[in-house]
Amino acid sequence: MIAELRDTFRALTEQLGRVIVGQDKVIEQLLIGLFSRGHCLLVGVPGLAKTLLVSSLARILDLSFKRIQFTPDLMPADITGTDILQDDPATHQRKFVFLPGPLFANMILADEINRTPPKTQAALLEAMQEHHVTAGGQTYHLPEPFFVLATQNPIEQEGTYPLPEAQLDRFMFQIAVTYPSRDEELSIVKQTTAGKPPEVQRVLSAEKIMRLQGLVRQVLVADHVFQYAVDLVRATRPKEANAPKFLAELIAWGAGPRASQYLILAGKARAIIHGRLHVTTDDIRDVACPVLRHRLVTTFHADAEGITTDQVVERLLKDMPRPQETAAAKVLG
């Protein structure tokens, strides 16, 4: 089964590589979120293929897919669905029938999620957490597996509704989509301005995805790795006794327990796609930025100095010793 998931990961990255040039780290984080049952928020400036990446992944997976373009006039019922009045041809009486909205699909692309008002954002985020929607007093369960991959533009603030921190916490990863290198950009231009777009093949079914998700949960985690993940998250809280001294002037609020859970789950998925049945501290460190970057609230001082949450996390990783380093220091001491 380990080989199956590793081979599946390679097949997925190979198929995505036919359409997406570069962005290897983004693709890996996206697939880690998929295998961990986590939702992902992709943040990057326009034109970096965020939407193309998600729609291509949907074509590779044998899943139902819906794209929702978020706009300021979008209402909650527009995405969850609503009751409509219909004539019953058998009884010739009218009755309410639920008409499902675009949320009723395995994979949802929530494009420009920060362009819609808080009420509609809340309806989406409730569905993400509960995997069901409520209309007319009835609860309707969403199909499984269910993933939301949202996109957001970090530079455009006109007419936007930034997601509150409590709602950002629902996303397992905030994935930073950056500019390509010169060689990658050259390949993008050549590939997209000539001939037909490349074809991709379906790799995974819904049943197989759910089976692989169950396998990820069975990956072993040593006690010292659990402790390292928890200590790393607790170190982001400025009021903690063991928090680094530099943190107080840079971070107003740190990450909550959900960050510790996601560090372990993402570490499990990363370990297994690299062919291991155990999680290491390197796995935790590798996923620390996408798990923590949207869960830290910077202070005015940090904002004035241009210090980002990524820089804070990188400094924490540098300053915070790993358990094996602490144990070695005790032996040598």
N, C-alpha and C positions, 0 to 999 in steps of 0.2 A: 504493500500500500504506500510506503514511503516513496518507492521508486515511481509509482503511478502518479503521485502528486507532483513529484519533481519533474517527471516527463511532461505532465500536463502544463506545468508552469513554463517549461521550455517551449512547448508547442504554442501556447498563448503568446509568449513574447515574440516568437518567430512570425506568427501571423500578424501581430500588431506592427512588427518591424517592416512589413510590406507597405504599410500605410503611413506610419509615423516614423519620421527620421529623428534619431537621437532620443532624448527624454527617457533614457533607460531607468533612471532612478524613479521618475514619476510613474512609469509603467509598473515597476516592482512594487512600489507603495500602493498603487491602485489594486493590484492583484492580492497583496497581503490583506488589504481591507476586505476584498471579496471573500477570501478564504476564512477570514475572521468574523464574518457576519457584521461588518462595520460599515457605516456610511462615510463617504468622503466628500470634502469640500476642496475643489480645485481653484486656486487663486492665481491669477496672472493677467497681464495686460492683453488687450485684444490681439488676435492674429497668431496666437501660439498653439493653435490646434487643440484647445481644451475640449470643445464640442466634438470635433472630429475623432478625438481619442475615445471618448465615451461611446459615440455612435458606432465606431469600429469595433469596440469591445462587445457591444450588444449584438453585432452581426456575427462575431466569432462564437458567442455563447448561444445555445439553442433556448433562448428565453424570450418572453414577450417584452417589448420595449416601447416606452412612450416618452416623448420629449415635451416638456412644458416650458413655454417661453414666458417668463414672469414679466408682467407689466403693471403699472400703477393702478389699472382698473380691474385687475384680476380679483375675483371674490372667492371665498373658501369653497362654495358649492361648485365653482368652475373646475376645481381639481378633485374634490372628494366625490362629487355626484349629488343628485337631488331626486326627490320624489316628484313624479309627473302624473297628471290625471289622464287616465286612458279608459276607453270603452271596452268592456269585456264582451267579445262577440258571442259567448255562450249565454250569458245572463242578460245581456243588453243593459248592464249597469256600469256605472263609472267607479273606478277604484284607483288608488294611488299605487304606482309601480316605481321602484327605485331604478334610476338610470345611472349606472356607474360612471364615475369620472375617469380622467387619465391616470389617476393614482393606482388603478387596478391593473397593474402590470408587474412583472418580476423586476425589471430595471427601469428606474425613472431618471431622466436627465432633467434636473431643475436648473434651467439656463438663466443666469443672472438673477439669482435668488434674492439679492439685495435691491431689486427694482420693484418689489411688490410690497404692499403695506403689511404691518405686523399681524393683522388678523389672518391673512392668507398664509403668511410664514408660519404662524402658530398651528394652523390646520395641517400643513405639511409635516411639521416637526412632531406633532402628536401622532400622526400616522407612522412616522419613522420609529418612534419609541414603542408604540403599542401594537403596530402591525394590523390595525383595524381602523375603520372610520365609523362614525355614528351619524345617522340621518333619520329624521322622523321618529326618534326614540328607538330605532333598531340599530344593532351593531352588525357591520359587514366586515368579514375578515379579508385581508389582502392576500394575494397568492404568495406562496413560498417557493423559492427564496425571494426575499424582497430587499432591494438595494436602492438607495438614493445617492446619486452622484451629482452634486450641485456645483455650479461655477459662479465665480464672482470676480468682478473687475476692481482691483485695489486703488486705481487712480481716479476713477470717475465718481464724484460725490454728488453731482447735481441730480436731483430727483431720485435719490436712493434712500433706502431704509436699512441701515446697518443692523445686522443680527445682534441681539443682546448676548452678553457672555453666557447666560444660562442656556440659551438656545444653541450657541456655538458648541457648547459642551456635549450636545447630542451627537456631533460628528466625531467619529473615531480619529480620523486624520484630517489635518488641513495640509494639503499638498501644494507646495510652491512650484508653479510652472514658470521657469525662467527662459531667458532668450537662448536660442541655439548658438553653438560656436560658428565660426565663419565657414568651416568645411560642411557642417550640418546644414547651414542656411543655403549654401551653394547647391547641395543635394536636393533640398526642398524645392528650390526654384526650378531645377532641371526636371524633377519628378512631376511637379504639378503643372508644368506648362507644355507638356508633350504627351500625346497619346491618351489612352483611356486610363482611368484610375485602376490600380491593382486590385485583383479579386482576392478575397479572403475566404477561408473554409471554416465551417463550424467545428468546434473542438469539444465543447462540454454541453451536456444536457442538464436540466434542472435537478434531476435525481442524482446525477453524479456530483454536482456541486454540493448538494446537501450532505452526501456521503463523505466527501472530502472535508467539508466543514466540521463534521463530527470527528474525523481523524485528527484535525488540528487540535481539538480540545484534549486529546489523549497524549499529547506530547509532554514528556517529563520536564519538570522544573525543579531544580535543586533549591534547598532552603536559602542558600546564600544569594541566589539569583532573585528569589522573592524579596529578600531583605534589601537587596541593592535597588530594585525597582521602587519599593516603598520609600526608602531613604532618599532616593533621587526626587520623587514627587514632594515629599515633606520638606526637602531643602528649598523648594520654590516658594515656601510660605514664610514671609518676612518675620512673622511673630513667633515662629518656632524657635525653641531654645538653641537648637543646633544649626540654624540657618546661617549661611555665610554672612559676614559683616557687610559686604558690598551690596547685598540684596536689598536692604531696607530702603536705600535711596533710588533703586531702579524699579522695584516691583511693589505695587500696592496690594494686590491679591494674587495668591498662588493657586496651583491646581488642586482639585479635589480628588477623592478616592477613585472616581471613574477613570482618572488618568492612570492610576496604578493598575487597574484592571486591564485597560487597553494596552499598556506597556507589555504586560505578560502575554495577552492574547496575540498581539502583533509579533512579539518575540517568538511565540510558538509557531506562527505561520512562517516567519522568516527562516526559522531553524529547519522546518520540514521541506521548504522549497529548495533549501541548500543541501538536502540529503541527510539531515541529522534528526534524531529522535529526542534530543535534549536541547534546552535553551542555555545559551551562554550570556555573560554580561555584555559581550560584543553585540549580540542581537538586541539587547535592551538599549544600548547606546546608539545603535543604528536607527532605531525607530523613535528615539527621544524627541527630536525636533518636530516631526509631523504630529506627534501625540500632544506635545506640550505648547507649541507656539501659539495656539488660539485659546489656551486656557490660562495664560498669564496676563494680568492687567498692569501695564507699565505706569510709572509715575510721571508727573509733569516734568521732573528733572530728566528722566530718561528720554522723554519725547523731545525736550529742548536740545538734548545732546545728540539726538538721532540714533539712540541705542534701541535696537529691536529685540523682540523676545528671542529670536534665533541666537543673537549674540549672548544673551543671558544664559540660555540653555547650553551653548557651547562652552561658556566659562564655567558653568557648574560641572559639566562633564570633565573639563580639564582639572578643576580643583578637587573634585570629589574622588577619593581613592576607591578602587575596586576592592571587593572583599579579599581576593587573593593577594593584592598588593599590601593590604593591611596585615594579613596573616604573615606574609614574608617579612615585613618590617618588624613584627613582634619576635619572630624567630631570630632575626639578625640582631635585634636589640637586646 
